């Protein structure tokens, strides 16, 4: 799985008529904060004093894909240099100005005025930007810049991504509906359709000898498989091989799969376990051909740098103030509680393998959904904690306590008519998701 390490460009702008020695003192306090970022920093740390210096700096900043440009307003400067950088690089910008002591003497830097000029000019250009007015060693700044950079990196990656769609969503599952043109207009993601018949033919063409390594992997993760129907199990292994090959050959970042009924009725093996295995590989899969769910899971995978999961909310206990997130048996194995059992199993309704069965490990999680509810595109965001509890239902599931009462969350989901799928990942990624929503120009619905 390739980790998302955002690439941040640096540009220091100033004017020599101001107190550049004092500006350098400020910058020396900035660099340790920036050097601690989980990001690649590119660009010179020397101040740019005029348009010619900006012109000379832009080519080196263009050498690789840039996710974010951080403009450090070391002293006052007019907006011309910020405008040149914005037009030359076409990436989101963070403007950082610095508070200045009120000494009763000379205004030595006047950085906030320069940033104000730049903000006005960038706004007229409709160039994406945000700003910080913080002390150079403010401990909160690295997290804010990192969240912005990760959001910008995801926005760039989305525009380069393709989602494979195997079959149509089932009748009555309107929450899985999508329009390819609207999705591309939103974030640049392209989709490619494969009929369910075409894909099942690919599964049937997988040779028997190719599934040995798949079996070895599953046995290492789940243990003995001998009690399962071996013919159906072999077909499920072939589903994994076919999905893996489809994603690799077509360059898909994720795959939305019509997982029923044809995998059971026409093939005779489940897609659930294989989809979870792909998710563990780093290629998220969405049940019921849910493209927006798959895309949200992909976003969370990039943000967390670990597998994410597209799930159903299946129970809310207002007395216990908890909820259960579940899906048949396709959560990535790294989400399993190390202190609980991990078992291979069959689909609860169709009685065919392969499905995984375990409870989620305890820990902080982020919930998200790129939603189309009430005919508007929104980013749904929530937070909570997975509790260590016994397995709630067959398959893969976790008991979650939200950051607000479970009854309130359920009320919001139903009142807003949200989709039945919501994605989750370990860690708190809400700040970056909010920034991403702003970059996509869509509103946020906070569940918690």
C-alpha positions as a Markdown table, in Angstrom:
| # | Residue | x | y | z |
|---|---|---|---|---|
| 1 | Unk | 0.0 | 0.0 | 0.0 |
| 2 | Unk | 1.5 | 3.3 | -1.1 |
| 3 | Unk | 1.4 | 5.9 | 1.7 |
| 4 | Unk | 0.1 | 9.4 | 0.9 |
| 5 | Unk | 3.0 | 11.7 | 1.7 |
| 6 | Unk | 1.9 | 15.2 | 0.5 |
| 7 | Unk | 4.4 | 17.4 | -1.3 |
| 8 | Unk | 4.5 | 21.0 | -0.1 |
| 9 | Unk | 6.1 | 23.8 | -1.9 |
| 10 | Unk | 7.7 | 26.6 | 0.1 |
| 11 | Unk | 7.9 | 30.3 | -0.9 |
| 12 | Unk | 9.2 | 33.0 | 1.4 |
| 13 | Unk | 8.2 | 36.5 | 0.2 |
| 14 | Unk | 9.5 | 39.8 | 1.6 |
| 15 | Unk | 10.7 | 43.3 | 0.8 |
| 16 | Unk | 14.2 | 44.5 | 1.6 |
| 17 | Unk | 12.8 | 47.8 | 2.9 |
| 18 | Unk | 11.5 | 46.1 | 6.0 |
| 19 | Unk | 13.4 | 44.5 | 8.9 |
| 20 | Unk | 14.8 | 41.5 | 7.1 |
| 21 | Unk | 17.1 | 40.5 | 10.0 |
| 22 | Unk | 14.1 | 40.3 | 12.3 |
| 23 | Unk | 12.2 | 38.4 | 9.6 |
| 24 | Unk | 15.1 | 35.8 | 9.6 |
| 25 | Unk | 14.7 | 35.4 | 13.3 |
| 26 | Unk | 11.1 | 34.6 | 12.8 |
| 27 | Unk | 11.9 | 32.1 | 10.0 |
| 28 | Unk | 14.5 | 30.3 | 12.2 |
| 29 | Unk | 11.6 | 29.6 | 14.6 |
| 30 | Unk | 9.4 | 28.3 | 11.7 |
| 31 | Unk | 11.8 | 25.8 | 10.1 |
| 32 | Unk | 11.8 | 23.2 | 13.1 |
| 33 | Unk | 8.0 | 23.1 | 12.9 |
| 34 | Unk | 7.9 | 22.6 | 9.2 |
| 35 | Unk | 10.7 | 20.0 | 9.3 |
| 36 | Unk | 8.6 | 17.9 | 11.6 |
| 37 | Unk | 5.8 | 17.6 | 9.1 |
| 38 | Unk | 4.9 | 14.2 | 7.6 |
| 39 | Unk | 5.4 | 15.7 | 4.2 |
| 40 | Unk | 8.0 | 16.4 | 1.5 |
| 41 | Unk | 9.1 | 20.0 | 1.5 |
| 42 | Unk | 10.4 | 21.5 | -1.7 |
| 43 | Unk | 11.6 | 25.0 | -2.6 |
| 44 | Unk | 14.1 | 27.5 | -1.4 |
| 45 | Unk | 14.1 | 28.9 | 2.1 |
| 46 | Unk | 15.6 | 32.1 | 0.9 |
| 47 | Unk | 13.3 | 35.2 | 0.6 |
| 48 | Unk | 12.0 | 36.2 | -2.8 |
| 49 | Unk | 12.1 | 39.9 | -3.1 |
| 50 | Unk | 10.7 | 40.6 | -6.5 |
| 51 | Unk | 9.0 | 39.2 | -9.6 |
| 52 | Unk | 12.2 | 38.0 | -11.2 |
| 53 | Unk | 13.0 | 35.9 | -8.1 |
| 54 | Unk | 9.6 | 34.3 | -8.3 |
| 55 | Unk | 10.0 | 33.5 | -12.0 |
| 56 | Unk | 13.3 | 31.8 | -11.2 |
| 57 | Unk | 11.7 | 29.8 | -8.3 |
| 58 | Unk | 8.7 | 28.4 | -10.1 |
| 59 | Unk | 10.4 | 25.9 | -12.4 |
| 60 | Unk | 12.0 | 24.0 | -9.5 |
| 61 | Unk | 8.6 | 23.9 | -7.7 |
| 62 | Unk | 7.1 | 22.4 | -10.8 |
| 63 | Unk | 9.5 | 19.5 | -11.0 |
| 64 | Unk | 7.2 | 17.1 | -9.3 |
| 65 | Unk | 3.5 | 17.0 | -8.6 |
| 66 | Unk | 2.8 | 19.7 | -5.9 |
| 67 | Unk | -0.1 | 19.3 | -3.5 |
| 68 | Unk | 0.1 | 22.6 | -1.6 |
| 69 | Unk | 2.0 | 25.8 | -1.7 |
| 70 | Unk | 2.9 | 27.4 | 1.6 |
| 71 | Unk | 3.7 | 31.1 | 1.2 |
| 72 | Unk | 5.5 | 32.5 | 4.3 |
| 73 | Unk | 4.9 | 36.3 | 4.5 |
| 74 | Unk | 8.2 | 37.2 | 6.0 |
| 75 | Unk | 7.6 | 40.9 | 5.7 |
| 76 | Unk | 5.1 | 43.1 | 3.9 |
| 77 | Unk | 5.0 | 42.7 | 0.1 |
| 78 | Unk | 2.3 | 43.6 | -2.4 |
| 79 | Unk | 0.2 | 40.8 | -4.0 |
| 80 | Unk | 2.1 | 40.5 | -7.2 |
| 81 | Unk | 4.4 | 37.8 | -6.1 |
| 82 | Unk | 1.6 | 35.7 | -4.6 |
| 83 | Unk | -0.4 | 36.1 | -7.8 |
| 84 | Unk | 2.6 | 34.9 | -9.9 |
| 85 | Unk | 3.0 | 31.9 | -7.7 |
| 86 | Unk | -0.7 | 31.1 | -7.9 |
| 87 | Unk | -0.8 | 31.4 | -11.7 |
| 88 | Unk | 2.4 | 29.5 | -12.2 |
| 89 | Unk | 1.7 | 26.6 | -10.0 |
| 90 | Unk | -2.2 | 26.1 | -9.9 |
| 91 | Unk | -2.3 | 24.5 | -6.5 |
| 92 | Unk | -4.1 | 25.3 | -3.2 |
| 93 | Unk | -2.2 | 27.9 | -1.2 |
| 94 | Unk | -1.7 | 28.6 | 2.5 |
| 95 | Unk | -0.8 | 32.2 | 3.4 |
| 96 | Unk | 1.1 | 32.4 | 6.7 |
| 97 | Unk | 1.5 | 35.8 | 8.4 |
| 98 | Unk | 3.0 | 36.4 | 11.9 |
| 99 | Unk | 1.8 | 38.5 | 14.9 |
| 100 | Unk | 4.1 | 41.5 | 15.6 |
| 101 | Unk | 4.8 | 42.9 | 19.1 |
| 102 | Unk | 3.1 | 46.3 | 19.8 |
| 103 | Unk | 6.3 | 48.1 | 20.9 |
| 104 | Unk | 5.3 | 51.6 | 20.2 |
| 105 | Unk | 8.1 | 51.8 | 17.7 |
| 106 | Unk | 8.6 | 50.8 | 14.1 |
| 107 | Unk | 6.3 | 48.3 | 12.4 |
| 108 | Unk | 9.1 | 46.0 | 11.5 |
| 109 | Unk | 7.4 | 43.4 | 9.4 |
| 110 | Unk | 3.7 | 44.3 | 8.7 |
| 111 | Unk | 3.0 | 40.7 | 7.4 |
| 112 | Unk | -0.7 | 40.7 | 8.0 |
| 113 | Unk | -1.3 | 43.6 | 5.6 |
| 114 | Unk | 0.7 | 41.8 | 2.9 |
| 115 | Unk | -1.3 | 38.7 | 3.4 |
| 116 | Unk | -4.5 | 40.7 | 3.3 |
| 117 | Unk | -3.4 | 42.1 | -0.1 |
| 118 | Unk | -2.6 | 38.6 | -1.3 |
| 119 | Unk | -5.9 | 37.2 | -0.1 |
| 120 | Unk | -7.8 | 39.8 | -2.0 |
| 121 | Unk | -5.9 | 39.2 | -5.2 |
| 122 | Unk | -6.2 | 35.4 | -4.9 |
| 123 | Unk | -9.9 | 35.8 | -4.3 |
| 124 | Unk | -10.4 | 37.8 | -7.4 |
| 125 | Unk | -8.5 | 35.1 | -9.3 |
| 126 | Unk | -10.7 | 32.4 | -7.7 |
| 127 | Unk | -7.5 | 30.7 | -6.6 |
| 128 | Unk | -8.0 | 28.3 | -3.7 |
| 129 | Unk | -6.3 | 29.5 | -0.5 |
| 130 | Unk | -6.5 | 29.6 | 3.2 |
| 131 | Unk | -4.5 | 31.6 | 5.8 |
| 132 | Unk | -2.8 | 31.3 | 9.1 |
| 133 | Unk | -2.0 | 34.2 | 11.4 |
| 134 | Unk | 0.0 | 32.4 | 14.1 |
| 135 | Unk | 3.3 | 32.6 | 16.0 |
| 136 | Unk | 6.1 | 30.9 | 14.1 |
| 137 | Unk | 6.5 | 28.2 | 16.7 |
| 138 | Unk | 2.7 | 27.7 | 17.5 |
| 139 | Unk | 2.4 | 24.0 | 18.3 |
| 140 | Unk | -1.0 | 23.8 | 16.5 |
| 141 | Unk | 0.3 | 24.9 | 13.1 |
| 142 | Unk | 1.9 | 21.7 | 11.9 |
| 143 | Unk | -1.3 | 19.7 | 12.4 |
| 144 | Unk | -3.3 | 22.4 | 10.4 |
| 145 | Unk | -0.8 | 22.5 | 7.6 |
| 146 | Unk | -0.6 | 18.7 | 7.5 |
| 147 | Unk | -4.4 | 18.4 | 7.3 |
| 148 | Unk | -4.5 | 20.9 | 4.5 |
| 149 | Unk | -1.7 | 19.2 | 2.6 |
| 150 | Unk | -3.3 | 15.8 | 2.9 |
| 151 | Unk | -6.6 | 17.1 | 1.7 |
| 152 | Unk | -4.9 | 18.8 | -1.3 |
| 153 | Unk | -3.0 | 15.6 | -2.0 |
| 154 | Unk | -6.2 | 13.6 | -2.1 |
| 155 | Unk | -7.9 | 16.1 | -4.3 |
| 156 | Unk | -5.0 | 15.7 | -6.8 |
| 157 | Unk | -5.0 | 11.9 | -6.6 |
| 158 | Unk | -8.8 | 11.8 | -7.1 |
| 159 | Unk | -8.4 | 13.7 | -10.4 |
| 160 | Unk | -6.0 | 10.9 | -11.5 |
| 161 | Unk | -8.1 | 7.9 | -10.3 |
| 162 | Unk | -10.4 | 5.4 | -11.9 |
| 163 | Unk | -13.0 | 3.3 | -10.2 |
| 164 | Unk | -14.1 | 0.0 | -11.7 |
| 165 | Unk | -17.8 | -0.9 | -11.5 |
| 166 | Unk | -18.7 | -4.5 | -11.8 |
| 167 | Unk | -22.4 | -4.8 | -12.6 |
| 168 | Unk | -25.3 | -2.6 | -11.6 |
| 169 | Unk | -26.5 | -1.8 | -8.1 |
| 170 | Unk | -29.4 | -4.1 | -7.0 |
| 171 | Unk | -33.0 | -2.9 | -7.5 |
| 172 | Unk | -34.2 | -0.8 | -4.6 |
| 173 | Unk | -30.7 | 0.2 | -3.6 |
| 174 | Unk | -31.0 | 3.8 | -4.8 |
| 175 | Unk | -28.3 | 4.9 | -2.3 |
| 176 | Unk | -25.8 | 3.3 | -4.6 |
| 177 | Unk | -26.9 | 5.3 | -7.6 |
| 178 | Unk | -24.3 | 7.4 | -9.3 |
| 179 | Unk | -23.8 | 9.5 | -12.5 |
| 180 | Unk | -20.4 | 9.2 | -14.1 |
| 181 | Unk | -20.4 | 12.7 | -15.5 |
| 182 | Unk | -21.4 | 14.3 | -12.2 |
| 183 | Unk | -18.7 | 12.3 | -10.4 |
| 184 | Unk | -16.0 | 13.4 | -12.9 |
| 185 | Unk | -17.2 | 17.0 | -12.6 |
| 186 | Unk | -17.0 | 16.8 | -8.8 |
| 187 | Unk | -13.5 | 15.5 | -8.4 |
| 188 | Unk | -12.1 | 14.2 | -11.7 |
| 189 | Unk | -12.7 | 10.5 | -10.9 |
| 190 | Unk | -13.5 | 8.4 | -13.9 |
| 191 | Unk | -15.5 | 5.1 | -13.8 |
| 192 | Unk | -15.4 | 2.1 | -16.1 |
| 193 | Unk | -18.2 | -0.4 | -16.3 |
| 194 | Unk | -17.8 | -4.1 | -16.5 |
| 195 | Unk | -21.0 | -6.2 | -16.8 |
| 196 | Unk | -21.5 | -8.9 | -14.2 |
| 197 | Unk | -21.5 | -11.5 | -16.9 |
| 198 | Unk | -18.1 | -10.3 | -18.3 |
| 199 | Unk | -16.6 | -10.4 | -14.8 |
| 200 | Unk | -17.9 | -13.9 | -13.9 |
| 201 | Unk | -16.4 | -15.1 | -17.2 |
| 202 | Unk | -13.1 | -13.8 | -16.0 |
| 203 | Unk | -13.5 | -15.6 | -12.7 |
| 204 | Unk | -14.2 | -18.9 | -14.5 |
| 205 | Unk | -11.1 | -18.5 | -16.6 |
| 206 | Unk | -8.8 | -18.4 | -13.6 |
| 207 | Unk | -6.9 | -21.7 | -13.6 |
| 208 | Unk | -7.2 | -24.0 | -10.5 |
| 209 | Unk | -3.4 | -23.9 | -10.0 |
| 210 | Unk | -3.5 | -20.1 | -9.5 |
| 211 | Unk | -5.4 | -20.1 | -6.3 |
| 212 | Unk | -2.9 | -22.0 | -4.1 |
| 213 | Unk | -1.2 | -18.8 | -2.8 |
| 214 | Unk | -4.7 | -17.3 | -2.1 |
| 215 | Unk | -5.5 | -20.3 | 0.1 |
| 216 | Unk | -2.2 | -20.1 | 1.9 |
| 217 | Unk | -2.8 | -16.4 | 2.7 |
| 218 | Unk | -6.4 | -17.0 | 4.0 |
| 219 | Unk | -5.2 | -20.0 | 6.1 |
| 220 | Unk | -2.6 | -17.8 | 7.7 |
| 221 | Unk | -5.2 | -15.1 | 8.5 |
| 222 | Unk | -8.1 | -17.3 | 9.5 |
| 223 | Unk | -6.9 | -20.8 | 10.2 |
| 224 | Unk | -8.4 | -24.1 | 9.1 |
| 225 | Unk | -10.7 | -24.1 | 6.0 |
| 226 | Unk | -11.5 | -27.8 | 5.7 |
| 227 | Unk | -15.0 | -27.5 | 7.2 |
| 228 | Unk | -16.1 | -25.2 | 4.3 |
| 229 | Unk | -17.5 | -26.4 | 1.0 |
| 230 | Unk | -14.3 | -26.7 | -1.0 |
| 231 | Unk | -15.8 | -26.2 | -4.5 |
| 232 | Unk | -17.4 | -22.9 | -3.4 |
| 233 | Unk | -14.3 | -21.9 | -1.6 |
| 234 | Unk | -12.2 | -22.4 | -4.7 |
| 235 | Unk | -14.6 | -20.2 | -6.7 |
| 236 | Unk | -14.3 | -17.5 | -4.0 |
| 237 | Unk | -10.5 | -17.7 | -4.3 |
| 238 | Unk | -10.8 | -17.2 | -8.0 |
| 239 | Unk | -13.0 | -14.1 | -7.4 |
| 240 | Unk | -10.1 | -12.6 | -5.5 |
| 241 | Unk | -7.6 | -13.4 | -8.4 |
| 242 | Unk | -10.0 | -12.0 | -11.0 |
| 243 | Unk | -10.6 | -8.8 | -8.9 |
| 244 | Unk | -6.9 | -8.4 | -8.3 |
| 245 | Unk | -6.1 | -8.8 | -12.0 |
| 246 | Unk | -8.9 | -6.5 | -13.1 |
| 247 | Unk | -7.7 | -3.7 | -10.7 |
| 248 | Unk | -4.1 | -4.1 | -11.7 |
| 249 | Unk | -4.6 | -4.4 | -15.4 |
| 250 | Unk | -7.0 | -1.5 | -15.6 |
| 251 | Unk | -5.3 | 0.8 | -13.1 |
| 252 | Unk | -8.4 | 1.0 | -10.8 |
| 253 | Unk | -7.9 | 2.6 | -7.4 |
| 254 | Unk | -11.0 | 0.9 | -6.2 |
| 255 | Unk | -13.7 | -1.5 | -7.4 |
| 256 | Unk | -17.5 | -1.3 | -6.7 |
| 257 | Unk | -19.0 | -4.7 | -7.1 |
| 258 | Unk | -22.5 | -6.0 | -7.5 |
| 259 | Unk | -21.8 | -8.7 | -4.9 |
| 260 | Unk | -25.2 | -10.4 | -5.0 |
| 261 | Unk | -27.1 | -12.3 | -6.2 |
| 262 | Unk | -25.2 | -13.5 | -9.3 |
| 263 | Unk | -22.0 | -14.5 | -7.4 |
| 264 | Unk | -24.1 | -17.0 | -5.5 |
| 265 | Unk | -26.7 | -17.9 | -8.1 |
| 266 | Unk | -24.5 | -18.1 | -11.2 |
| 267 | Unk | -21.0 | -18.7 | -9.9 |
| 268 | Unk | -21.6 | -20.5 | -6.6 |
| 269 | Unk | -19.1 | -18.6 | -4.4 |
| 270 | Unk | -19.1 | -15.4 | -2.4 |
| 271 | Unk | -17.4 | -12.1 | -3.3 |
| 272 | Unk | -17.3 | -10.8 | 0.3 |
| 273 | Unk | -14.0 | -12.3 | 1.5 |
| 274 | Unk | -12.2 | -11.5 | -1.7 |
| 275 | Unk | -13.3 | -7.9 | -1.5 |
| 276 | Unk | -12.0 | -7.7 | 2.0 |
| 277 | Unk | -8.7 | -9.1 | 0.8 |
| 278 | Unk | -8.4 | -6.4 | -1.9 |
| 279 | Unk | -9.2 | -3.8 | 0.7 |
| 280 | Unk | -6.3 | -5.2 | 2.8 |
| 281 | Unk | -4.1 | -4.9 | -0.2 |
| 282 | Unk | -4.9 | -1.2 | -0.5 |
| 283 | Unk | -7.6 | -1.4 | -3.2 |
| 284 | Unk | -11.0 | -0.6 | -1.5 |
| 285 | Unk | -14.1 | -2.4 | -2.7 |
| 286 | Unk | -17.7 | -1.4 | -2.3 |
| 287 | Unk | -20.6 | -3.8 | -1.9 |
| 288 | Unk | -23.7 | -3.5 | -4.0 |
| 289 | Unk | -21.8 | -1.6 | -6.7 |
| 290 | Unk | -21.7 | 1.5 | -4.5 |
| 291 | Unk | -19.4 | 3.8 | -6.3 |
| 292 | Unk | -19.6 | 6.8 | -3.9 |
| 293 | Unk | -19.1 | 4.4 | -1.0 |
| 294 | Unk | -16.0 | 2.9 | -2.7 |
| 295 | Unk | -14.7 | 6.4 | -3.4 |
| 296 | Unk | -15.2 | 7.5 | 0.3 |
| 297 | Unk | -13.4 | 4.4 | 1.5 |
| 298 | Unk | -10.5 | 5.2 | -0.9 |
| 299 | Unk | -10.3 | 8.7 | 0.5 |
| 300 | Unk | -10.2 | 7.3 | 4.1 |
| 301 | Unk | -7.6 | 4.8 | 3.0 |
| 302 | Unk | -5.4 | 7.6 | 1.7 |
| 303 | Unk | -5.9 | 9.7 | 4.8 |
| 304 | Unk | -5.2 | 6.9 | 7.3 |
| 305 | Unk | -2.5 | 5.1 | 5.3 |
| 306 | Unk | -4.2 | 1.9 | 6.3 |
| 307 | Unk | -7.2 | -0.1 | 5.1 |
| 308 | Unk | -10.7 | 1.4 | 5.4 |
| 309 | Unk | -14.1 | -0.3 | 5.4 |
| 310 | Unk | -17.5 | 0.5 | 3.8 |
| 311 | Unk | -20.2 | -0.7 | 6.2 |
| 312 | Unk | -23.8 | -0.8 | 7.1 |
| 313 | Unk | -25.2 | 0.7 | 10.3 |
| 314 | Unk | -27.3 | -2.3 | 11.5 |
| 315 | Unk | -28.1 | -1.6 | 15.2 |
| 316 | Unk | -28.4 | 1.3 | 17.7 |
| 317 | Unk | -28.9 | 0.6 | 21.4 |
| 318 | Unk | -30.0 | 3.9 | 23.0 |
| 319 | Unk | -29.7 | 2.4 | 26.5 |
| 320 | Unk | -26.1 | 1.3 | 26.0 |
| 321 | Unk | -25.5 | 4.4 | 23.8 |
| 322 | Unk | -23.7 | 2.3 | 21.1 |
| 323 | Unk | -24.2 | 1.3 | 17.5 |
| 324 | Unk | -23.0 | -1.6 | 15.4 |
| 325 | Unk | -21.4 | -1.2 | 12.0 |
| 326 | Unk | -21.3 | -4.4 | 10.0 |
| 327 | Unk | -21.0 | -6.0 | 6.7 |
| 328 | Unk | -21.4 | -9.6 | 5.7 |
| 329 | Unk | -17.7 | -10.5 | 6.0 |
| 330 | Unk | -15.5 | -8.2 | 4.0 |
| 331 | Unk | -13.7 | -6.0 | 6.4 |
| 332 | Unk | -9.9 | -5.9 | 5.9 |
| 333 | Unk | -8.2 | -8.4 | 8.3 |
| 334 | Unk | -6.0 | -5.6 | 9.9 |
| 335 | Unk | -9.2 | -4.3 | 11.5 |
| 336 | Unk | -9.6 | -7.5 | 13.6 |
| 337 | Unk | -9.3 | -7.4 | 17.4 |
| 338 | Unk | -6.1 | -9.3 | 18.2 |
| 339 | Unk | -7.8 | -10.5 | 21.4 |
| 340 | Unk | -10.8 | -12.0 | 19.7 |
| 341 | Unk | -11.4 | -14.9 | 17.4 |
| 342 | Unk | -10.9 | -14.7 | 13.6 |
| 343 | Unk | -12.8 | -17.3 | 11.6 |
| 344 | Unk | -13.6 | -18.3 | 8.0 |
| 345 | Unk | -17.4 | -18.5 | 7.5 |
| 346 | Unk | -20.2 | -18.6 | 5.0 |
| 347 | Unk | -22.7 | -15.9 | 4.0 |
| 348 | Unk | -25.5 | -15.8 | 6.6 |
| 349 | Unk | -28.2 | -16.0 | 4.0 |
| 350 | Unk | -26.6 | -17.8 | 1.0 |
| 351 | Unk | -24.6 | -20.3 | 3.0 |
| 352 | Unk | -21.5 | -20.1 | 0.7 |
| 353 | Unk | -17.9 | -19.1 | 1.5 |
| 354 | Unk | -15.7 | -17.2 | 1.7 |
| 355 | Unk | -16.4 | -14.6 | 4.4 |
| 356 | Unk | -14.3 | -13.3 | 7.2 |
| 357 | Unk | -15.7 | -13.2 | 10.8 |
| 358 | Unk | -14.3 | -11.1 | 13.5 |
| 359 | Unk | -14.9 | -8.1 | 15.8 |
| 360 | Unk | -13.1 | -4.8 | 15.1 |
| 361 | Unk | -10.2 | -3.8 | 17.3 |
| 362 | Unk | -10.8 | -1.0 | 19.8 |
| 363 | Unk | -9.7 | 2.5 | 18.9 |
| 364 | Unk | -10.6 | 5.9 | 17.6 |
| 365 | Unk | -12.4 | 5.9 | 14.2 |
| 366 | Unk | -13.5 | 8.4 | 11.6 |
| 367 | Unk | -16.8 | 7.9 | 9.8 |
| 368 | Unk | -17.4 | 9.5 | 6.4 |
| 369 | Unk | -19.6 | 9.4 | 3.4 |
| 370 | Unk | -19.5 | 11.3 | 0.1 |
| 371 | Unk | -23.3 | 11.7 | 0.1 |
| 372 | Unk | -25.9 | 12.5 | -2.5 |
| 373 | Unk | -28.8 | 12.5 | 0.0 |
| 374 | Unk | -31.6 | 15.0 | -0.5 |
| 375 | Unk | -30.3 | 15.6 | -4.0 |
| 376 | Unk | -27.2 | 17.5 | -2.9 |
| 377 | Unk | -23.6 | 16.4 | -2.7 |
| 378 | Unk | -22.2 | 16.7 | 0.8 |
| 379 | Unk | -19.4 | 15.3 | 2.9 |
| 380 | Unk | -20.8 | 13.5 | 5.9 |
| 381 | Unk | -18.3 | 13.3 | 8.8 |
| 382 | Unk | -18.4 | 11.7 | 12.2 |
| 383 | Unk | -16.2 | 10.4 | 15.0 |
| 384 | Unk | -16.4 | 7.7 | 17.6 |
| 385 | Unk | -14.6 | 4.9 | 19.4 |
| 386 | Unk | -14.7 | 1.2 | 18.7 |
| 387 | Unk | -15.3 | -0.6 | 22.0 |
| 388 | Unk | -13.9 | -4.1 | 22.7 |
| 389 | Unk | -17.1 | -6.2 | 22.7 |
| 390 | Unk | -18.0 | -9.7 | 21.6 |
| 391 | Unk | -18.9 | -10.3 | 18.0 |
| 392 | Unk | -22.4 | -8.8 | 17.4 |
| 393 | Unk | -23.4 | -10.7 | 14.4 |
| 394 | Unk | -21.9 | -13.2 | 12.0 |
| 395 | Unk | -19.4 | -11.6 | 9.6 |
| 396 | Unk | -17.3 | -8.5 | 10.4 |
| 397 | Unk | -18.6 | -5.9 | 12.8 |
| 398 | Unk | -17.7 | -3.4 | 15.5 |
| 399 | Unk | -19.5 | -1.8 | 18.4 |
| 400 | Unk | -19.1 | 2.0 | 18.3 |
| 401 | Unk | -19.8 | 4.8 | 20.8 |
| 402 | Unk | -20.2 | 8.1 | 18.9 |
| 403 | Unk | -19.0 | 11.5 | 20.1 |
| 404 | Unk | -22.6 | 12.4 | 20.7 |
| 405 | Unk | -25.6 | 10.3 | 21.8 |
| 406 | Unk | -26.3 | 7.4 | 19.5 |
| 407 | Unk | -30.0 | 8.4 | 19.4 |
| 408 | Unk | -29.0 | 11.8 | 18.0 |
| 409 | Unk | -26.8 | 10.2 | 15.3 |
| 410 | Unk | -29.5 | 7.8 | 14.3 |
| 411 | Unk | -32.0 | 10.7 | 14.1 |
| 412 | Unk | -29.6 | 12.7 | 11.9 |
| 413 | Unk | -29.1 | 9.7 | 9.5 |
| 414 | Unk | -32.8 | 9.1 | 9.1 |
| 415 | Unk | -33.9 | 12.8 | 9.0 |
| 416 | Unk | -31.3 | 13.6 | 6.4 |
| 417 | Unk | -32.1 | 10.5 | 4.4 |
| 418 | Unk | -28.4 | 9.4 | 4.3 |
| 419 | Unk | -27.2 | 6.4 | 2.4 |
| 420 | Unk | -27.2 | 3.0 | 4.1 |
| 421 | Unk | -23.4 | 2.7 | 3.6 |
| 422 | Unk | -20.9 | 4.7 | 5.6 |
| 423 | Unk | -17.1 | 4.2 | 5.5 |
| 424 | Unk | -14.8 | 4.1 | 8.5 |
| 425 | Unk | -11.1 | 4.2 | 9.2 |
| 426 | Unk | -9.0 | 4.2 | 12.3 |
| 427 | Unk | -7.7 | 7.6 | 13.5 |
| 428 | Unk | -9.2 | 11.1 | 13.5 |
| 429 | Unk | -9.2 | 12.4 | 10.0 |
| 430 | Unk | -12.0 | 14.9 | 10.3 |
| 431 | Unk | -9.9 | 18.1 | 9.8 |
| 432 | Unk | -8.5 | 16.9 | 6.5 |
| 433 | Unk | -12.0 | 15.8 | 5.4 |
| 434 | Unk | -13.4 | 19.2 | 6.1 |
| 435 | Unk | -10.6 | 20.8 | 4.1 |
| 436 | Unk | -11.2 | 18.4 | 1.3 |
| 437 | Unk | -14.9 | 19.3 | 1.2 |
| 438 | Unk | -14.0 | 22.9 | 1.0 |
| 439 | Unk | -11.6 | 22.2 | -1.9 |
| 440 | Unk | -14.4 | 20.3 | -3.7 |
| 441 | Unk | -16.8 | 23.2 | -2.9 |
| 442 | Unk | -19.3 | 21.0 | -1.1 |
| 443 | Unk | -20.9 | 21.4 | 2.3 |
| 444 | Unk | -20.2 | 19.3 | 5.4 |
| 445 | Unk | -22.8 | 17.5 | 7.4 |
| 446 | Unk | -21.4 | 16.7 | 10.9 |
| 447 | Unk | -22.9 | 13.6 | 12.4 |
| 448 | Unk | -21.2 | 14.0 | 15.7 |
